Amino acid sequence: MASGESERALARKARSAGLAIAGIMAAYLVLQLIGAEYNWPPKYALLLDLFALAGFIWALAVVFQIWRARRAKDRP
């Protein structure tokens, strides 16, 4: 893969991770507000917390992959 192509692929990965973080946080906040308004049981709040945590862990894994790929590219 050429350098330009790999940079575009890493940029695409970074963009998807950033959008995922923003989207997960926005959805989490909105669903927490809806849950409070409609008095959802605490088990649903816990479920939302776990889904958000899973999404953030995925985003962290993608960011770690990007970091390692850029670090490996910079080494001689």
C-alpha positions as CSV (number, residue, x, y, z in Angstrom):
1,M,0.0,0.0,0.0
2,A,1.4,3.4,-0.9
3,S,2.1,6.0,1.8
4,G,-0.7,8.2,0.6
5,E,-3.2,5.4,0.6
6,S,-2.2,4.3,4.1
7,E,-2.5,7.8,5.4
8,R,-6.0,8.1,4.0
9,A,-6.9,4.7,5.5
10,L,-5.6,5.9,8.9
11,A,-7.5,9.2,8.5
12,R,-10.7,7.3,7.7
13,K,-10.2,5.2,10.8
14,A,-9.6,8.2,13.0
15,R,-12.7,9.9,11.6
16,S,-14.8,6.9,12.3
17,A,-13.5,6.7,15.9
18,G,-14.2,10.4,16.4
19,L,-17.7,10.1,15.0
20,A,-18.3,7.0,17.1
21,I,-17.2,8.8,20.3
22,A,-19.4,11.8,19.6
23,G,-22.4,9.7,18.5
24,I,-22.2,7.4,21.5
25,M,-22.0,10.3,23.9
26,A,-24.9,12.2,22.3
27,A,-27.0,9.1,22.2
28,Y,-26.1,8.2,25.8
29,L,-27.1,11.6,27.1
30,V,-30.4,11.7,25.1
31,L,-31.4,8.3,26.2
32,Q,-30.5,9.1,29.9
33,L,-32.8,12.1,29.7
34,I,-35.6,10.1,28.1
35,G,-35.2,7.4,30.7
36,A,-35.4,9.9,33.5
37,E,-38.5,11.5,31.9
38,Y,-40.3,8.2,31.6
39,N,-39.1,6.7,34.8
40,W,-37.4,3.7,33.2
41,P,-36.2,1.1,35.7
42,P,-32.5,1.3,36.8
43,K,-31.7,-1.9,34.9
44,Y,-32.2,0.0,31.6
45,A,-29.9,2.7,32.8
46,L,-27.3,0.0,33.5
47,L,-27.8,-1.5,30.1
48,L,-27.3,1.9,28.5
49,D,-24.1,2.4,30.5
50,L,-22.8,-1.0,29.3
51,F,-23.6,-0.2,25.7
52,A,-21.8,3.1,25.9
53,L,-18.9,1.5,27.6
54,A,-18.6,-1.1,24.9
55,G,-18.7,1.6,22.3
56,F,-16.0,3.6,24.0
57,I,-13.8,0.5,24.4
58,W,-14.2,-0.1,20.6
59,A,-13.2,3.5,19.9
60,L,-10.2,3.2,22.2
61,A,-9.1,0.0,20.4
62,V,-9.3,1.8,17.1
63,V,-7.3,4.8,18.4
64,F,-4.7,2.4,19.7
65,Q,-4.5,0.7,16.3
66,I,-4.0,4.1,14.6
67,W,-1.3,5.1,17.2
68,R,0.6,1.8,16.6
69,A,0.3,2.1,12.8
70,R,1.7,5.7,12.8
71,R,4.4,4.7,15.2
72,A,5.5,1.8,13.1
73,K,5.5,4.0,10.0
74,D,7.8,6.5,11.6
75,R,10.4,3.9,12.6
76,P,13.2,3.4,10.1
